[in-house]
Amino acid sequence: SLSVDVNPIPIKALTSHLGFGNYELRLPLLPLEKEKANVLVNAYKAFKAEE
C-alpha cells in the first residue's frame, strides 16, 4: 500500500497519521488524495491487526 503514490508521500502521510512529525510537502510533491490516504491507513491497520 505504500505504492499508492510516489515516495515519500505515503510515508509522510502515515507517520503524520500516527502522530509523528508533520505532513509538510514541498513542490512538486502534493498531499495524498483522501481515497489514497484511506487505502494507506486501512492497509496499515490490517497489518497491525496481524501482529
PyMOL CGO cylinders between C-alpha atoms (Angstrom):
from pymol import cmd
from pymol.cgo import CYLINDER

trace = [
    CYLINDER, 0.00, 0.00, 0.00, 3.00, 2.29, 0.23, 0.3, 1, 1, 1, 1, 1, 1,
    CYLINDER, 3.00, 2.29, 0.23, 2.89, 2.29, -3.54, 0.3, 1, 1, 1, 1, 1, 1,
    CYLINDER, 2.89, 2.29, -3.54, -0.39, 4.25, -3.67, 0.3, 1, 1, 1, 1, 1, 1,
    CYLINDER, -0.39, 4.25, -3.67, 1.64, 7.32, -4.62, 0.3, 1, 1, 1, 1, 1, 1,
    CYLINDER, 1.64, 7.32, -4.62, 5.23, 8.36, -5.24, 0.3, 1, 1, 1, 1, 1, 1,
    CYLINDER, 5.23, 8.36, -5.24, 7.74, 8.07, -2.45, 0.3, 1, 1, 1, 1, 1, 1,
    CYLINDER, 7.74, 8.07, -2.45, 8.00, 9.78, 0.16, 0.3, 1, 1, 1, 1, 1, 1,
    CYLINDER, 8.00, 9.78, 0.16, 4.38, 10.97, 0.19, 0.3, 1, 1, 1, 1, 1, 1,
    CYLINDER, 4.38, 10.97, 0.19, 2.81, 7.78, 1.67, 0.3, 1, 1, 1, 1, 1, 1,
    CYLINDER, 2.81, 7.78, 1.67, 5.48, 7.54, 4.38, 0.3, 1, 1, 1, 1, 1, 1,
    CYLINDER, 5.48, 7.54, 4.38, 4.96, 11.17, 5.39, 0.3, 1, 1, 1, 1, 1, 1,
    CYLINDER, 4.96, 11.17, 5.39, 1.18, 10.73, 5.39, 0.3, 1, 1, 1, 1, 1, 1,
    CYLINDER, 1.18, 10.73, 5.39, 1.30, 7.58, 7.51, 0.3, 1, 1, 1, 1, 1, 1,
    CYLINDER, 1.30, 7.58, 7.51, 3.78, 8.93, 10.05, 0.3, 1, 1, 1, 1, 1, 1,
    CYLINDER, 3.78, 8.93, 10.05, 1.68, 12.08, 10.36, 0.3, 1, 1, 1, 1, 1, 1,
    CYLINDER, 1.68, 12.08, 10.36, -1.44, 9.95, 10.87, 0.3, 1, 1, 1, 1, 1, 1,
    CYLINDER, -1.44, 9.95, 10.87, 0.40, 8.13, 13.67, 0.3, 1, 1, 1, 1, 1, 1,
    CYLINDER, 0.40, 8.13, 13.67, 1.33, 11.44, 15.31, 0.3, 1, 1, 1, 1, 1, 1,
    CYLINDER, 1.33, 11.44, 15.31, 4.99, 11.59, 14.30, 0.3, 1, 1, 1, 1, 1, 1,
    CYLINDER, 4.99, 11.59, 14.30, 6.37, 14.65, 12.57, 0.3, 1, 1, 1, 1, 1, 1,
    CYLINDER, 6.37, 14.65, 12.57, 4.34, 16.79, 10.26, 0.3, 1, 1, 1, 1, 1, 1,
    CYLINDER, 4.34, 16.79, 10.26, 2.90, 16.44, 6.82, 0.3, 1, 1, 1, 1, 1, 1,
    CYLINDER, 2.90, 16.44, 6.82, 4.63, 19.35, 5.12, 0.3, 1, 1, 1, 1, 1, 1,
    CYLINDER, 4.63, 19.35, 5.12, 5.49, 18.72, 1.50, 0.3, 1, 1, 1, 1, 1, 1,
    CYLINDER, 5.49, 18.72, 1.50, 7.47, 20.89, -0.87, 0.3, 1, 1, 1, 1, 1, 1,
    CYLINDER, 7.47, 20.89, -0.87, 6.68, 21.22, -4.54, 0.3, 1, 1, 1, 1, 1, 1,
    CYLINDER, 6.68, 21.22, -4.54, 6.50, 19.21, -6.73, 0.3, 1, 1, 1, 1, 1, 1,
    CYLINDER, 6.50, 19.21, -6.73, 5.09, 16.82, -4.09, 0.3, 1, 1, 1, 1, 1, 1,
    CYLINDER, 5.09, 16.82, -4.09, 1.38, 17.12, -3.33, 0.3, 1, 1, 1, 1, 1, 1,
    CYLINDER, 1.38, 17.12, -3.33, -0.66, 15.66, -0.44, 0.3, 1, 1, 1, 1, 1, 1,
    CYLINDER, -0.66, 15.66, -0.44, -2.32, 12.28, -0.89, 0.3, 1, 1, 1, 1, 1, 1,
    CYLINDER, -2.32, 12.28, -0.89, -5.86, 12.27, -2.18, 0.3, 1, 1, 1, 1, 1, 1,
    CYLINDER, -5.86, 12.27, -2.18, -8.34, 11.34, 0.54, 0.3, 1, 1, 1, 1, 1, 1,
    CYLINDER, -8.34, 11.34, 0.54, -9.17, 7.98, -1.10, 0.3, 1, 1, 1, 1, 1, 1,
    CYLINDER, -9.17, 7.98, -1.10, -5.48, 7.03, -1.30, 0.3, 1, 1, 1, 1, 1, 1,
    CYLINDER, -5.48, 7.03, -1.30, -4.92, 8.10, 2.30, 0.3, 1, 1, 1, 1, 1, 1,
    CYLINDER, -4.92, 8.10, 2.30, -7.80, 5.86, 3.38, 0.3, 1, 1, 1, 1, 1, 1,
    CYLINDER, -7.80, 5.86, 3.38, -6.30, 2.91, 1.47, 0.3, 1, 1, 1, 1, 1, 1,
    CYLINDER, -6.30, 2.91, 1.47, -2.96, 3.52, 3.17, 0.3, 1, 1, 1, 1, 1, 1,
    CYLINDER, -2.96, 3.52, 3.17, -4.39, 3.79, 6.69, 0.3, 1, 1, 1, 1, 1, 1,
    CYLINDER, -4.39, 3.79, 6.69, -6.62, 0.73, 6.22, 0.3, 1, 1, 1, 1, 1, 1,
    CYLINDER, -6.62, 0.73, 6.22, -3.66, -1.32, 4.99, 0.3, 1, 1, 1, 1, 1, 1,
    CYLINDER, -3.66, -1.32, 4.99, -1.63, -0.21, 7.99, 0.3, 1, 1, 1, 1, 1, 1,
    CYLINDER, -1.63, -0.21, 7.99, -4.44, -1.17, 10.37, 0.3, 1, 1, 1, 1, 1, 1,
    CYLINDER, -4.44, -1.17, 10.37, -4.76, -4.59, 8.71, 0.3, 1, 1, 1, 1, 1, 1,
    CYLINDER, -4.76, -4.59, 8.71, -1.00, -5.09, 9.01, 0.3, 1, 1, 1, 1, 1, 1,
    CYLINDER, -1.00, -5.09, 9.01, -1.05, -4.18, 12.71, 0.3, 1, 1, 1, 1, 1, 1,
    CYLINDER, -1.05, -4.18, 12.71, -4.01, -6.50, 13.34, 0.3, 1, 1, 1, 1, 1, 1,
    CYLINDER, -4.01, -6.50, 13.34, -1.97, -9.46, 12.08, 0.3, 1, 1, 1, 1, 1, 1,
    CYLINDER, -1.97, -9.46, 12.08, 0.83, -8.92, 14.60, 0.3, 1, 1, 1, 1, 1, 1,
]
cmd.load_cgo(trace, "trace")
